[in-house]
Amino acid sequence: MAAVLVERLVQNLVENAIRHNHAGGQLWVSTRRRTDQVELVVSNTGLPVPPYEVETIFEPFRRLHGDRLRSDRGSGLGLSIVRVVAEAHGGTVSAEPREEGGLTVAVELPQVNV
């Protein structure tokens, strides 16, 4: 695994969770190691994410809530990079809207014994 790419994956997830949170919101990061996989979960509070929009947030240049151009909320590449890096390393990424608003994104990667 290219450590720099996995580092970029984590950075993108955390920055995205901060950027798309609301003032005074919360952010949670957790990791877990299983027999043959490692898991990273990043959740935040924020605007509600409609379930039908979840898959589209992994598309390049895709942002929710109408902030398409000239936004301080990023270019819309963060989660697409996360997906490409995860898949390139034999992993998966999924997202679920939180009932209270915000999103939970989970990445699973094969565990590499170093």
C-alpha positions as CSV (number, residue, x, y, z in Angstrom):
1,M,0.0,0.0,0.0
2,A,1.3,3.4,-0.8
3,A,1.3,5.1,2.6
4,V,1.1,8.6,1.0
5,L,-2.1,7.7,-0.8
6,V,-3.7,6.3,2.4
7,E,-2.6,9.4,4.2
8,R,-4.4,11.5,1.5
9,L,-7.5,9.3,1.9
10,V,-7.6,10.0,5.7
11,Q,-6.9,13.7,5.2
12,N,-9.6,14.1,2.6
13,L,-12.2,12.3,4.8
14,V,-11.4,14.5,7.9
15,E,-11.2,17.7,5.9
16,N,-14.5,17.0,4.2
17,A,-16.2,16.2,7.5
18,I,-14.9,19.5,8.9
19,R,-15.8,21.6,5.8
20,H,-19.3,20.2,5.5
21,N,-20.1,20.5,9.2
22,H,-22.0,23.4,10.8
23,A,-20.7,25.9,13.4
24,G,-20.4,24.2,16.7
25,G,-20.8,20.8,15.1
26,Q,-19.1,17.6,16.0
27,L,-16.8,15.2,14.2
28,W,-15.9,11.6,15.2
29,V,-13.1,9.5,13.9
30,S,-12.6,5.8,14.8
31,T,-10.5,2.9,13.6
32,R,-10.8,-0.8,14.0
33,R,-8.6,-3.7,13.1
34,R,-10.2,-7.0,12.2
35,T,-8.6,-10.3,11.2
36,D,-7.8,-9.3,7.6
37,Q,-9.2,-5.7,7.3
38,V,-8.8,-2.3,8.9
39,E,-11.6,0.1,9.1
40,L,-11.7,3.9,9.3
41,V,-15.0,5.6,10.1
42,V,-15.5,9.4,10.0
43,S,-18.8,11.0,11.0
44,N,-20.0,14.5,11.4
45,T,-23.0,16.6,12.2
46,G,-24.2,19.0,9.5
47,L,-26.9,19.4,7.0
48,P,-29.1,16.4,6.3
49,V,-28.0,14.3,3.3
50,P,-30.9,12.7,1.4
51,P,-30.3,9.0,1.0
52,Y,-30.8,9.2,-2.8
53,E,-27.8,11.6,-2.9
54,V,-25.3,9.4,-1.1
55,E,-23.9,7.5,-4.1
56,T,-23.5,10.8,-6.1
57,I,-21.2,12.4,-3.5
58,F,-18.4,10.1,-4.7
59,E,-18.6,11.5,-8.2
60,P,-15.9,14.1,-9.2
61,F,-16.9,17.7,-8.8
62,R,-20.1,16.8,-7.0
63,R,-21.3,18.9,-4.1
64,L,-24.6,18.9,-2.3
65,H,-26.9,21.8,-1.3
66,G,-26.3,23.9,-4.4
67,D,-22.8,25.1,-3.7
68,R,-21.4,24.4,-7.2
69,L,-19.2,27.3,-8.2
70,R,-17.0,29.7,-6.3
71,S,-17.5,27.9,-3.1
72,D,-15.2,27.9,-0.1
73,R,-16.5,24.4,0.5
74,G,-13.9,22.7,-1.8
75,S,-13.8,21.5,-5.4
76,G,-15.9,18.4,-5.0
77,L,-13.0,16.0,-5.5
78,G,-12.4,14.9,-1.9
79,L,-14.7,11.9,-1.7
80,S,-14.0,10.8,-5.3
81,I,-10.3,10.6,-4.4
82,V,-11.2,8.6,-1.3
83,R,-13.1,6.1,-3.4
84,V,-10.3,5.8,-6.0
85,V,-7.6,5.3,-3.4
86,A,-9.7,2.7,-1.4
87,E,-10.5,0.7,-4.5
88,A,-6.9,0.9,-5.8
89,H,-5.8,-0.7,-2.5
90,G,-8.5,-3.5,-2.7
91,G,-10.8,-1.7,-0.3
92,T,-14.3,-0.2,-0.2
93,V,-15.9,3.0,0.9
94,S,-19.5,3.6,1.8
95,A,-21.5,6.4,3.3
96,E,-24.7,6.7,5.3
97,P,-26.7,9.8,6.2
98,R,-27.0,10.4,9.9
99,E,-30.6,10.8,11.1
100,E,-29.6,13.9,13.0
101,G,-27.9,15.4,10.0
102,G,-24.4,14.9,8.6
103,L,-22.8,11.8,7.2
104,T,-20.9,8.7,8.2
105,V,-18.3,7.5,5.8
106,A,-16.6,4.1,6.3
107,V,-13.5,2.8,4.5
108,E,-12.4,-0.8,4.7
109,L,-8.9,-1.8,3.5
110,P,-7.1,-5.1,3.5
111,Q,-4.7,-5.4,6.4
112,V,-1.1,-5.4,5.3
113,N,1.4,-7.1,7.6
114,V,4.5,-5.0,7.7
